[in-house]
Amino acid sequence: MSTTRRITLIEEEDGGWSAIDNELGVASCGDTRAEALEMLDEAVALHEREGEPIEDEAAVLEDLGLDPEAIADARAETDELPEFMQ
């Protein structure tokens, strides 16, 4: 499948790389250009809902080392999105 999307690659001051899909406004990063592009591909797929749905959110949070109850409590305290998501 061929597209004409523009991808911006930025070499960061710390030596890492950022990759941005300008059309979708999706970005990712990596230690190398190749890794940044690979991570961007994954981020775009998730953005476009090509990933698998999460059926057991609590299990996923626990796998990530997060407390599902603490997440639920935080969600109950506020209904606002973090500034970067608005």
N, C-alpha and C positions, 0 to 999 in steps of 0.2 A: 504494500500500500504506500503510495507516495503522497506527501503533503507539501505544502509550501509554507509551513510554519517557520517563523524566525525564532532562533534560539540564541540567547546572549550568554556568552561565557565570560566570567570575571575572575581574574586571578586576585585573590585576597592578599592582604598584607602579611598574613601568617603563613602564606604559601599554599593554602587550600584553594579550591575552586568553587564558584557558584555557577549554576546553570539555570536559566530562566526561560520558560516558554512564554514569550511575550503575548501571544494571542490569548492564552488561557489565564495568565497571571499566576502560573504555578512555578515554584522554584525549589531547588534542592542544592545540596553541596556535597563535596567529596575531597579527598586528599589529592586526587589527580583529576585532569579534565575528563578522562574516560570514566572514572568513578562518579563524578558529578553528573555526567550525561546518563549513566546507567541508573543512578538514583532518580534523576528527572523522569526517565521513562517510567519508573515504578510510580512516582508521584502523579504523573499524568494519567496512568492507568487507574489509579485509585480515585483521582478526581473525576474521571469519566465512568466510574462505578464498574470497572472491569475486575476489581478485586473480589474476593470471596466475602460474603456477608458475615458479620460477627454474630454468632448464635448465642454464645455464653460470655457476655461482657465481663462478668466477675472473674471468670477464669483467665481471660486475656489480661485484665488488670493485674491479677495476682502473678501471672507469668512475667509481667513487666516490673514486678516488685512494688506495686501500688496497692493500697488498701481500698477495696471496693466500698466499704462503709464510709471511709473518710471522703472519698470522691462523691458519694451520694449526699453526705452532709454538706459538702462545699456547694454542690448543685442546689441544694435546698435553701442555702443562705442567700443566694443571689440568682436572679434570672437573666442577668446581663452577660453578654459575651465579653471576653477579654478584648482590650482595645485593638490588638493586632488582628482580631477576627471580625471587626465591625466594618 
